[in-house]
């Protein structure tokens, strides 16, 4: 069974999915899930880069669509955008990067309980962190793709009235200061959650990728703004007349 789960994770990290629509929604915060659901999540943090110990914690969560009756896996995609023209070495966490291996994914959510945890103790998680072509159109970008799965016997029915923990990304502080440190720890950076996809027991992919925002999908680091993110689109305020005109 473990081999089958690993095979699924490898497959999931190779596919690309088109966003779907619905009443469902996704969230991204530092430290916890949405404060609107009672979580302690925040949209911005500051790192003084004075220590090489401990980790920064990103939490993705999802309000599921109707019909999520046998979920066994999730896939997610995030983008990191540096305010510097080139992604600093501190954020180079890909293979052979200055901080290779400094990013990991967990489904344990130890100490967090505000949102529902759908994952069994048998769940496995994998991630790929990429920079440069073909993943990223600019030298200041990186892409993080996440895949998680658990055995069919642990499949879970998810309620549309609840927010569920989807993933926990741990970014350790290694090489932030001192000998062998990687430059750019203090550089302002924005992180965007593009989508979360839920995979059903009855088929490899049942739902389209969920890109609709429930509360928040941008988090910032060391003073960046959401509009620094590559995927930021300003919200337009429309008059009632303009809204009606869209449907004529």
N, C-alpha and C positions, 0 to 999 in steps of 0.2 A: 504493500500500500504506500509506503514511504517513497519508493521509486516512482510510482505513478504520480504522486503529488509533485515530486521534483520535476518530472517530465512536463506536467501541466504548467508549472511556474516558468520553465524555460520557454514553452510555446507561447504563453501569454505575454512574455516580455518582447516577443518578436512581432506581434500583430498590432495593427493600428485600427482604431474603431471610430466611426462617425458619431458625433454627439446626437443624443435624442432629446425629446421634450416630454414634459409631464408635470404633475404636481410635486414630484420629488425634488430634492435639492441637495447640494454639497456644501461643506464648510471646511475652512482651514484656519487654525489658530495656533499660536504658541502655547505650550504647557497643558492644554486641556481642550475639551470640546466647547461648543458655543455657550457664552454666558446667558444667552436667551433661554437656554434649557437648564440653567443652573450650574454650568461648568465654569471653570476659572480661566478659560482661554482669553488671550489678549492678542491684539493685532500687531503690536510692535514691541521689540525688545532692544536693549542696549547691551553690548558685550564690551567690557573694558580691555579684553585681550591681555589680561595680567596673569593668567593662569593657564596651565596645560592640562588641568584635570577637570572632570565633569563633562556634561553634555548639554547642548541645546536640544529642546524637544519640540517637534512639530506634530500636531495632531490633526488628522483628517477625519471627517465624520460625514454621515449621509442620512438623509430622511428618505426611505425607500419608496418606490412606486407600488401601486396596487399589484398584487399577484406574486409578491416575493415570498413564495411559500416553501422553497427548498434551496436556500442559498448555500453554496459550498466554496465560493471563491470570489475575489474582488481584484480588479486591476485599476491602477491609478496612474496619472501622468502629471508632473509638476515641472515648472520652468523657473530657473534661478536667473535673475538679471542683475548684474553689477552696475553701479553708477559710473564705474571706471570704463574707459574704452575697451579694455581687455580684462577678462575675468581674472581676478587676482589669484596668486598661487594658493592662498588660504582656501579658496573655493575650488581648487583643482583637485577634486576627490575621485576622479576617474582612475582607471588602471594606469600606472606610471605617472600619475599626477603628484604634485608635491605632498598632498595629504591623502594619497590613495588609501582606501579602506577606512576613512574616517567617518563614513556615513553608513548607517545600518537601519533595518526596519524590524519592528516588533509588533506582535499582536497580543501582548500580555497586559499593557495598560496598568502596570502596578501602581497602586495608590490613587487611581482615577476611577470614579464611579458615578459621575453626574449623568452620563449617557450610557445606553445599553451596550454591553460587549457581546457581539455575536460569535466570537471565536472560541473554539474548544482548545483544550490544552495540547491537542494533536496538530494544531494548525502550523503551517510552515510559511515563511515569507522570503522573498528574494527581491533584489533591486538591481537596476543598471543605472549608472550615472555617466552621462556622456557630454562631451564638449566638441566643438568644431563640426565640420561637415561629416556626414549628411544630416545630422540631427538638428544642428543649430545654425541659423542664418547669420549670426553676428558673433564676433570674438568675445563679447561680454556675456554670452549666454551659456547655460548648461541645462540639460534635461535629466530629470529623475523619473524613472518608470518603476512601478511597484507591482508585484503580483503576489497574492496570498491565496492559500487553499487549505482545506481540511477534508478528512475522509467523508465519503457519502453518508456513513452512519451518523455523522455529526451535523448534517445539514440543518439549517435553522429557518423557521418561518419568521419574517420580519413584519412588524406593524407599521402602518403609515403614520401612526400617531407618535412614534418615537424617533429620536435621533440616535444613531448607532456609531460607535467607534469603528472607523474603517482601517486606519493605519497609524502607527506611531513611528516617526522618523527621528533617529538619534544622531545628532551631529556632534562628535566629540571635539574637545578644545585642544587636542594635541598640536604641537608645533606652532603655538600662538606666540610664544615668547622664548627668548634665550637661544642658545646654540642650536642650529638646525631648524629654526623657525621658518615659516612660510610667510612671505610678505602679503599684506592686504587684509589682515584680520579685521581691521577697523573700518574698512571700506563699506559705505552704505550699500545695501542690497535689498532687492524685493523678490519675493517668492510667490508664485501663482499656482493654484491648483486648477488644472484644465478640466479633468473629469474623474469620475469614479464609475466603474462598471461593475454591476453585480452579475454573477454567473450562477445559473440555476442547476440543480441536480439533474433535471430532465433533458437538458441540452447544453452543449459547450457554451453557447451565448444565447440568452433569451431576451435580455433587455439591451437597448442601445446604451451607449455611454452617457451617463448623467452629467450634463454640464451646467444645468440650471443652478443658480446660487440660492441657497436657503437663507443665509445671513452674510457670509463673508468668504471670499476665495483668495484674497491677497494678504500676505503678512509682510512686515518690514523689519529690517535689521539695521541698527546704528543710524537711524535718522532718515532712511529712504522714505519715499512716498509711493503710494500705490500706482501713481501715474508713471513711476520709473519702470514698472513691469512691462515686458514686451507685449503682453496681451491685454493691457489696460484699455478700456473703452469708456469714455465719459458718459454718464447718464444724462440724457436730454430731458429737460422739463418741457412737456407739451401742454398746450391749452386744450380745453375740452373740444373746441372747434376743430383743432388739428387732429385730435384722436378720431372724431367722427368722420373727418375727411378721408382717413385711411381706409374706411370700410364702404365708401361710396362707389 
